[in-house]
Amino acid sequence: MSLQQRPLAIGFLIVLASILTFIRPAAGEYYGEPNILVDRASVVYRGFVADPDMEWFRRNVVYARGIFIVPQMLRGGFIVGGSGGHGVLLAQDPATGRWSSPAFYRMGSVSIGFQIGADASEIILLIMSDRGLNAMLSTDYKLGADVAVAAGPVGVSAKAQTADILAFGRSQGLYGGVSLEGAAISPLDDWNRRYYGKPVQVFDILITLQQENPHAATLRQLLPQRARNAQPLGR
């Protein structure tokens, strides 16, 4: 590396370090306690349901196999961009319509390209199939890698969308949009342990429903339960 190239390389590393510092600690520590994250997820869900552009979402969340709510997805970038946030995943038992207690996950990504800006987005993923939910149960999963992921229908003229996972987002910032393709999702074992008071597996929270926390009652009651053998209508 020439002497002329060194200042440029050092400057690039400084920018990269500052971006990663912004993304990881800010996204991870904004909601310092699991209880706060669950409370915020309830607020975000209410906001989506009340949004006039989310009519399709309102009608079809009842048919979801699971729902993943990220109250704040922080994103920033200058040449190297990235995003990060913590969220809660709840699964619906297809036989009873009962929603599980929340399991805690981290979602994040890093991308390379000519970009500049920063924003904070509210993200909700509707998991519409068993395949999609099984992918979320893995220890490290990337959106779009093994299952079909699509942007959720938005607006009064929104049409039905077929995918294992549908992504809905609301954002204000310089990017003006949300792209989740390739975002990595992994369980937050420490947060799950703190919330339930002991080491727990996400499978026991989401599928066997062996773990519960009364604090999550408000969020669970907000989610509509489908009747047995109910079929989607008017998607």
C-alpha positions as CSV (number, residue, x, y, z in Angstrom):
1,M,0.0,0.0,0.0
2,S,1.5,3.4,-1.0
3,L,1.8,6.3,1.3
4,Q,-0.9,8.1,-0.7
5,Q,-3.4,5.2,-0.2
6,R,-2.9,4.8,3.5
7,P,-5.0,7.9,4.6
8,L,-7.8,6.7,2.4
9,A,-7.7,3.2,3.8
10,I,-7.6,4.5,7.4
11,G,-10.5,6.8,6.7
12,F,-12.5,4.0,5.3
13,L,-11.8,1.8,8.4
14,I,-12.9,4.7,10.7
15,V,-16.2,5.1,8.8
16,L,-16.8,1.3,8.9
17,A,-16.1,1.2,12.7
18,S,-18.4,4.1,13.3
19,I,-21.2,2.4,11.3
20,L,-20.9,-0.9,13.1
21,T,-20.8,0.9,16.5
22,F,-24.0,2.7,15.6
23,I,-25.8,-0.4,14.4
24,R,-24.9,-3.1,16.9
25,P,-25.0,-1.3,20.3
26,A,-27.8,1.1,19.4
27,A,-30.0,-1.6,18.1
28,G,-29.2,-4.0,20.9
29,E,-29.4,-1.7,23.8
30,Y,-32.2,0.7,22.9
31,Y,-34.7,-1.7,24.6
32,G,-32.4,-2.8,27.4
33,E,-34.9,-5.1,29.0
34,P,-37.0,-7.9,27.4
35,N,-40.2,-6.5,29.1
36,I,-39.7,-3.2,27.4
37,L,-39.3,-4.8,24.0
38,V,-42.5,-6.7,24.5
39,D,-44.4,-3.6,25.5
40,R,-43.1,-1.7,22.5
41,A,-44.0,-4.6,20.2
42,S,-47.6,-4.2,21.4
43,V,-47.5,-0.5,20.5
44,V,-46.1,-1.1,17.1
45,Y,-48.7,-3.8,16.3
46,R,-51.5,-1.4,17.3
47,G,-50.0,1.2,15.0
48,F,-49.9,-1.3,12.0
49,V,-53.5,-2.3,12.6
50,A,-54.7,1.3,12.7
51,D,-52.8,2.3,9.6
52,P,-55.2,2.7,6.6
53,D,-52.6,1.4,4.2
54,M,-52.4,-1.9,6.1
55,E,-55.9,-3.2,5.3
56,W,-54.5,-6.5,3.8
57,F,-52.4,-6.9,6.9
58,R,-55.4,-6.5,9.2
59,R,-57.4,-9.0,7.3
60,N,-54.8,-11.7,7.0
61,V,-52.7,-11.6,10.2
62,V,-55.3,-14.1,11.7
63,Y,-54.1,-16.7,9.1
64,A,-50.4,-16.2,9.9
65,R,-48.5,-19.2,11.3
66,G,-46.3,-16.7,13.2
67,I,-45.6,-13.0,13.6
68,F,-42.2,-11.3,14.1
69,I,-42.2,-7.7,15.4
70,V,-39.1,-5.5,15.4
71,P,-40.1,-2.2,17.0
72,Q,-36.9,-0.5,15.8
73,M,-34.7,-1.5,13.0
74,L,-31.8,0.9,12.9
75,R,-30.0,1.5,9.6
76,G,-27.1,3.7,8.6
77,G,-24.6,3.7,5.9
78,F,-21.8,5.5,4.1
79,I,-20.4,3.3,1.3
80,V,-20.8,0.4,3.8
81,G,-24.4,0.1,5.1
82,G,-26.0,-2.1,7.7
83,S,-29.1,-2.6,9.8
84,G,-29.9,-4.2,13.2
85,G,-32.6,-4.6,15.7
86,H,-34.2,-6.9,18.3
87,G,-37.6,-8.4,17.9
88,V,-40.1,-10.8,19.3
89,L,-41.6,-13.9,17.5
90,L,-44.9,-15.4,18.4
91,A,-46.4,-18.6,16.8
92,Q,-50.0,-19.5,16.3
93,D,-51.1,-23.1,16.9
94,P,-53.1,-24.0,13.8
95,A,-55.3,-26.4,15.6
96,T,-56.4,-24.1,18.4
97,G,-55.6,-20.6,17.2
98,R,-53.7,-20.0,20.5
99,W,-50.7,-17.7,20.3
100,S,-47.5,-18.6,22.0
101,S,-45.5,-16.4,24.4
102,P,-42.8,-14.3,22.7
103,A,-39.3,-15.6,21.8
104,F,-36.6,-13.0,21.4
105,Y,-34.5,-12.7,18.2
106,R,-31.9,-10.4,16.7
107,M,-32.1,-9.3,13.0
108,G,-29.3,-7.6,11.1
109,S,-27.4,-7.3,7.9
110,V,-24.5,-5.5,6.3
111,S,-24.4,-4.4,2.6
112,I,-21.7,-2.8,0.4
113,G,-22.6,-0.1,-2.1
114,F,-22.9,3.6,-2.8
115,Q,-25.4,4.7,-0.2
116,I,-25.7,7.3,2.5
117,G,-28.3,7.9,5.1
118,A,-29.9,6.6,8.3
119,D,-33.3,5.7,9.5
120,A,-35.3,3.8,12.0
121,S,-38.0,1.4,10.8
122,E,-40.8,-0.6,12.4
123,I,-40.8,-4.1,10.9
124,I,-43.4,-6.9,11.1
125,L,-42.9,-10.2,9.3
126,L,-46.0,-12.4,8.8
127,I,-44.9,-16.0,8.7
128,M,-47.5,-17.6,6.5
129,S,-46.4,-21.2,6.3
130,D,-44.9,-24.0,8.4
131,R,-41.9,-23.9,6.2
132,G,-41.4,-20.2,7.0
133,L,-41.8,-20.9,10.8
134,N,-39.4,-23.8,10.7
135,A,-36.8,-21.5,9.1
136,M,-37.3,-19.0,11.9
137,L,-36.7,-21.8,14.5
138,S,-33.2,-22.4,13.2
139,T,-30.2,-21.0,15.1
140,D,-29.1,-18.8,12.2
141,Y,-31.4,-18.0,9.3
142,K,-31.1,-15.5,6.4
143,L,-34.3,-14.1,4.8
144,G,-34.6,-15.3,1.2
145,A,-32.0,-18.1,1.6
146,D,-34.3,-21.1,2.0
147,V,-37.9,-19.8,1.9
148,A,-39.8,-17.4,-0.2
149,V,-39.8,-13.8,1.2
150,A,-41.8,-11.0,-0.4
151,A,-42.9,-7.5,0.5
152,G,-46.3,-7.5,2.1
153,P,-49.2,-5.9,0.2
154,V,-49.8,-2.3,1.2
155,G,-52.4,0.2,0.2
156,V,-56.1,0.2,-0.6
157,S,-55.5,-1.6,-3.9
158,A,-53.1,-4.2,-2.4
159,K,-53.4,-7.6,-4.0
160,A,-52.8,-11.1,-2.5
161,Q,-49.2,-12.1,-2.2
162,T,-47.9,-15.7,-2.0
163,A,-44.8,-16.3,0.0
164,D,-43.6,-18.1,3.1
165,I,-42.8,-14.8,4.8
166,L,-44.3,-11.4,4.1
167,A,-42.4,-8.3,5.2
168,F,-44.2,-5.1,6.2
169,G,-42.4,-2.0,7.2
170,R,-43.0,1.7,8.2
171,S,-40.0,4.0,7.9
172,Q,-39.1,7.6,8.0
173,G,-35.6,8.6,6.9
174,L,-33.2,9.2,4.1
175,Y,-33.5,5.7,2.6
176,G,-37.3,6.0,2.2
177,G,-37.8,2.2,2.2
178,V,-37.0,-1.1,3.8
179,S,-35.1,-4.0,2.2
180,L,-34.8,-7.2,4.2
181,E,-33.4,-9.6,1.6
182,G,-30.4,-11.4,3.1
183,A,-31.0,-10.2,6.7
184,A,-29.8,-12.7,9.3
185,I,-32.1,-13.7,12.1
186,S,-30.9,-15.6,15.2
187,P,-32.3,-16.3,18.7
188,L,-31.3,-14.2,21.6
189,D,-30.8,-17.0,24.1
190,D,-29.8,-14.6,26.9
191,W,-32.9,-12.5,26.5
192,N,-35.1,-15.6,26.5
193,R,-33.4,-16.8,29.7
194,R,-33.9,-13.4,31.4
195,Y,-37.6,-13.2,30.3
196,Y,-38.5,-16.7,31.5
197,G,-36.2,-16.9,34.5
198,K,-34.3,-20.0,33.2
199,P,-32.5,-21.3,30.1
200,V,-35.2,-22.1,27.5
201,Q,-35.4,-23.3,23.9
202,V,-37.3,-21.3,21.3
203,F,-39.1,-24.6,20.3
204,D,-40.5,-24.9,23.8
205,I,-41.7,-21.3,23.7
206,L,-43.2,-21.3,20.2
207,I,-44.3,-24.9,19.4
208,T,-44.9,-26.9,22.5
209,L,-46.0,-23.8,24.4
210,Q,-44.3,-25.0,27.6
211,Q,-43.0,-21.6,28.5
212,E,-45.2,-18.6,29.4
213,N,-44.7,-15.2,31.0
214,P,-47.9,-13.4,32.2
215,H,-46.3,-10.1,31.2
216,A,-46.9,-11.1,27.5
217,A,-50.7,-11.4,28.0
218,T,-51.4,-7.9,26.5
219,L,-49.5,-8.6,23.3
220,R,-51.0,-12.1,22.9
221,Q,-54.5,-10.8,23.4
222,L,-54.0,-8.2,20.6
223,L,-53.4,-11.0,18.0
224,P,-56.6,-12.4,16.4
225,Q,-57.2,-16.1,16.7
226,R,-58.5,-18.0,13.8
227,A,-61.3,-20.6,14.3
228,R,-60.5,-24.2,13.8
229,N,-60.4,-25.3,10.1
230,A,-60.9,-21.7,9.0
231,Q,-59.8,-20.9,5.5
232,P,-58.5,-17.5,4.3
233,L,-61.2,-15.4,2.6
234,G,-60.8,-12.3,0.6
235,R,-57.1,-12.1,0.6
